Amino acid sequence: MRRDFLKLCGLAGLGFACSGGLSSLLRADTKEQAPYEGPYYVVFNASGGWDTTYLMDPKGIGGINRLYEEGDILTQGNHKFAPTEKHKTGGMSNEEFYKDFGSELLVLNGLDYSVNNHSPGARYMATGKLDSLAYPTFAALVAACKGPTCPLSFLTFGNYSATGNIVAMSRVPYLPSLQRIANADSIEGNQRSPYHDDFALVRIEQAMKDQHDARIKQPALPRQERAESMLYAAQVNSKAMERITPHIPKNVPKERLAQQGEIALASFKAGVCVSANLSIGQFDSHANNDVDQMKLLPEFLAGVAYFIRRAEELQIRDKLVVVIQSEMGRTPTYNQGKGKDHWSIGSIMFIGPGIKGNRVLGATDEKQFGVAIDPKSLALDKEKGIRVRPEHIHEALRQFAGIADHTHSKKFPLGVADKELLQGFWG
């Protein structure tokens, strides 16, 4: 590696010490990639299992909840939700969230997770496939189909993030990390402290391009060819990544989802990212369910709201598709520790262009069991309807994103029969 590095310096007519390592060489003097202009897809994960009866599927009967009764349930348009303003310890209440976003919000209740364990549940909700570890998450799949060459095509901040080996997974945990990546040719990401002067970079990049062009004409083993292609992609992407810098906020928000959101939004705005998987945990409220959920649900909703509003400030909200989910629900009964255990019935929410809001599909009964629906009319049908499972949602998402017939999607079939396809799901 050192010998090759020195050879490159010689080819470029340069001799210097590289105190910053080799990162400054991973650039290429080629045509800069055109920015990806949307749609942008973001999946919010309430990791651990949220209590949907304290959010979009309120009950207030049979001891299912202890903070409100049936007569306290609130409405906003067609939405019914639990009152949380008096119980939250911070963040955003249900009242605020539905007032601001109810008209855009599509809710499905009675989603059948089929399992009540975290790992398979998270995998099932992320991919639409329960019995395989090979399937990519929807966020990874849509990134591979729509922007596989984007530098940060698929961003993830945790939760289940499998890619199916069809797209690279990118993790950028902190905004300062994004600053360094966006300005890889500067010391610690500081644009005022470049490793090399512009004239030196131009000559280095030209030498690397010439070397790459010469190598691709020579026969090579597939593994070597792939490695060289990945290296060259890194060189090309370096220039594209510089577009992120103007969109990195000077003030770093304190909230967990807001921090993740700023990284994703800057990457979306710069056109270097297609999808992002955002997540916060600790929803697994086996003890003190009400206390934990009233802390976490408002924090979660506040993060979603922050993301949407920042997207509007960046003028990309009209291209933003939002999925809001968890891998399981909480039981309709409390345990001895005032907590709720795992429940295999839950809900999911959506906001975005092309999604008709102010709609609630599906339901759970008075004992919090899912109610079947007619996939054609989407009306409740206890006798002849189907239990909506994650594969139905993912098939609908693939259709919505226009990737159902893509080669990558066909490589990972979901097995949903035509008669079970959710018709008119997006309105």
N, C-alpha and C positions, 0 to 999 in steps of 0.2 A: 504493500500500500504506500509506504514512504517513498519507495523507488519510483512508483508510478506518479506520485505527487510531484516529485522533483522533475521527472520527465515532462510533465505538463507545464511546469514553470519554464523549463528550457524551451519548449515549443512556443510558448507565448513571448519569449524574449525577456523574461523576468527572473529576478533572483531576490527572494525575500524570506523572512521568517514568518511563520503563520501561528502566532500565539493563540489565535482563536480557534484552532482546529480546522477541520476540512469542510465545515458547513458553508463557508463562504464560496467554496468552489462548486457547490451543487446548484448551479444556475446555468441557464442555456440561452444563447442569443438566437432564439427562434421566435416565431409569431406568438404573441401573447394570447392565451386562451380567452375566447369571448366569454363574458360573464354569463352564468346561468341566471335566467330572469324569472324563474318560478314556473309553476306553483312551488311553495315551500311547505314542507310537511313537518309537523312537530307532534310528538306523542308525550303527554304528561302522565307519569306513573306515580300513583299513591301506593308506594311499595309497602307491603305488609298486610293489606286487606282493610279497606275502608268500610265504615258503617254507613251504608246507603240510606238507612232510615233516619239518619241525621243530616241528610242532604236532599237528594232528588226523589226518594221513595219513602215518604214519611208514613208512619203508622199511628202512634199515639194510643194504641189499644193493646189489650192482652199482656201488659207488662213488657212489651217489646222495647219501649223507651221510658226513661224515668225523668226526663227534663221537660216534657210537654205532653199534653193530651190531645185527643183527636180534634177537639174544638179549637186548638191553638194553631193548627196547620194553616199555612199561608198560601196564597196563590198569586201568580203573576202571569197573565194571559192564560195559556193552557197548562202551565207548570204548577205543580204542587210541591211545596218544600217545607222542611222543618224550620221553625224559628230558632235562630242561634244568636241574634244580636245581644241578648241578655246573658249569654253563657260563654261567649268567646273570650279568650284572654289576649287577643291581638289578631292581626290579620283582617280578613274580610268576611263579613257575615253573609249568610244565605240571602238575606233581604237585599243587601247591596249588590251581590253578584247577579241575582235574577233581575233586579231592576235595570242593571247596566247591560246584561247580555241575554236575557230571556228571549227577546225577540229574534235572536240569531241562533238560539241553542236548540239542538236536536238531542233528545234523551231517549235511550232505550232501557226500560226496566225489565226485570225477569230474565236477564242473561244467564244461561246455564253454563257455569264454568266446568261442570262435570267432575272436578276434583276439588279437594280442600287442603292441599299441601302447597307450600309456597313455590318450590322449584318447578314442578310440572304446571302449576297454575300460571306462573309468570311466563313460562315458555309458551303455553297455549295461547295466552292473551297476546303475546308479542308476535307469534308466527301464524296462528290459526291451525297449528298442527300439534296434537298432544303426544303422539307416539313416535316422534322422531327428533333427534338432536341435530339433524343436518339442515333443517329448514331455516331460512333467514327471517329476521323480523320484518314487519311491513316497512319500517323506516329504512332498513338496509336494502330491501327489494326495490322500493321505489327509487332509491338513490342509484342503484345499479342500472335500472332501466332508463332513468331520465338524465343522469349526469355522472356517468362512471368515471369520467376524466377530471371531474372537479377535485381540487386539492383536498378539501375536507368534505367530500360528498356525503358521508354518513358520520355525523357527530353523535357521541353517546356519553352520558354522564352517569352510567350505572344501570342497574336492573338487567334483565336478560337482553343481550345484544349480539346474538349470533348473526353472522353474515352469509352463511352458506358458501363461503369462498367466492362470492361474485362481486364483492366490492370491499375496499379497505375500510376498516373501522378506525375512527379518529377519536382520541381522547385529549381534550384540552381542559384541564381542571380549573385553571385560574386565569383571570384576565391578564395579569402580567405574563403568563405563559403564552397567551395569544399574541401579546405585543412582541415577544421575542421571536415567535415563529413568523409573524408577519414581516419582521425586519431581520431576517436571518443573517444578513450581511453587515449587521451593525453590532457592536458590543452591547450585550444585554438588551438588545432590541432598541437601543437609543440611536435614532436616525442621525444624530449629530456626531456619532462616533463610529463611522464605518471602518471595517477592517482594511479596506483598500480604496484607493481613489478610483473614480469612475473610469479613467483611461486604463487602469490595470484590470479592472473587472471586465471591460470590453474585450481585452486581449485574451484573458483567461477563458472567458465564455466562448470566444471564437475558436480557441484551441480545442476546447472540449467538444464543441460541435463538430469540428473537422475530424477529431478522433472518433466520435460516435458514428459519423457518416461513413468513415472508412470501415469500421467494425461491422456495421449492419450488412455490408456487402459480402462479408466473409461467412462461410458456414459455421454454425455453432450448435452445440447441444441445446435442447429446449430449456433446460434449467439455466444455463448460462445466458441464453437469449432473453429469458424472462427477467433475470437479475439485471442485465444491462438496460432493459426497457424500463424497469422500475427506477433505476438510478437516473435515467434520462428524464423520466416523468417528474422526478423530484426537482431536477434542474429547471424544467419548464415551469413547474408549479410555483417556484420561488418568486417569479415575477408577478404571477397572479395573486399570490398571497399579500403582496404589498398593498393591494386595493383595500384590505381590511382596515389599515391603520386609521384613516379618517373617521371610522365608525366605532372605534373603541372609546368608551366613555372615560372621562378624566376622573370621575368620582365612582368608586366601586361600591355598588349597593351591598348592604349587610345581609339581606335575606338569601337563603340558599337557592331557591328557584330563580330569583332575580339575577344572581350571579351567573348561573348557567344560561339563563335567557339572554343576557347581554352578549355572551360568547357566540351563541347560536345566531342571534339577530345580526351582529356585525358580520358574521360569515355569510348569512343570507344576503344581506345588503350588498356585500362585495361580490356576490355572484360566484362564490367558491364552495357553496354548500347547498345540498338539496333537502336533507332531512336531519332532524335532531331528536334524540331520545332523552328527555329530561326526567329526573326522578328525585323524590325525597322519600325517606323511609320512616320507620318507627310507628307505622299504623297498626302493628300487630298487638292490639290492646286486650291481651288476655287478663289483665288486671286494670281496674279503674278505667273502664272503657269510656265513660262519659267525659272524664277529665281529659284523657288523652285525645279523644276525637275532637273535642271542643278546642283543643290547642292546635291540632294538626290540620283539620279540615279548613279552618279559616286561613291558616298559613298557606295551604295548598291553593285555595281559591284566589288569594291575594297574588300568588305567583303567576297564576294563569292570567289574571287581570293585568298585572304589570307587563307581561309579555305581549298581550294583545295591544295595549296602549302604546308601548314602545314601538311596536311594529307600525302603528299608525303614524307615530312621529317620524319614523324612517320611511314612510310612504310605501310600505310593502304589505299593509294589512289586507288589502284586497287580493293578495296572492297567497294568503296564509291559511292553510288547512290544519285545524287543531283537533287532536284526539285526546280525550281525558278519560283515564281508566285506572283500574287496580286489578290485581290477580285473584281477588276473592272478596266476599262480603263478611259480615259478622253475624253470628247466630241471633235468632229472635229471642233468646233467653239469656239471662245473666248467670255467670258461675258464682261460686262462693267468694271469689275475690273481687266482686263487682265488675268483672270483665266479661267480654264476649269472645267466644272461640271462633274457629274457622267455619265459614258457611259457603256452600258452592253455588249460591245464587247472588247475582249482583246487578250492576248497571254500568252504562258507558255513555259518554256525551261527546258531541261533535259541534264544531263551529267552523265556518269557512265559506268561500264563494262557491255557489252551486249547491249549497246545503240549505234547504228551507228550514227556517227556525220556528220558534214558538210551537214546537211539536213534541209530543210524548208518545212513544210507541211501547207496546208490551206492558206488562204489569206483574205484580206479585199479589197473592191473595192475603187474607187476614192473618195467615200463619207464616207469611213471607216465603211461600213456595212460588216458583215461577208459573205463569199462565201461558199456555201455548197460543200461537198466533197463526193466522192464515198468511202464508208467504206472498200471496197475490194481492190481497186487499190490505194486509198488515193489521187487520182487525183481530181482536181477541177471539179465539176459537178453541175452547177447552176440549172439545170432542175430536176434531179432525185436524187441528193445527199442529205446528211443529214447535219444538223447544229450540229457541234460537241459541246457538252455541258460537264460540269464537270463529270457527271456520266460515259460518254464514256471514259474520261481520267482515272477515278478511276478504272473502270473495266479493262482497259489496265494495270494499275499499279498493280492491284491484280494478273493478269495473269503473269506479268513480275516478280513479287516477289515470285511467286509459292504458293500463299495463296488463290487463287480463290475458291478452293474446301475445304478450312479449315472450321471447324465448326463455328468459329467466323464470317467468311465472309458470310457463308450461313445464319447466324442469322440476317445479315444486307444486304439483297439483294438490288441491285441497279436498277433492272428492265430494264436493257438494252436488247433489243431483239437480238437474234442471228444474224439476218440480219444486225444489226447496229454495231456489234463488229468491232473494228478497226483492220484490218488484216495487219500484217507486220509493225505495227506502230513503233516498236523498230528497224526495219531494219534487 
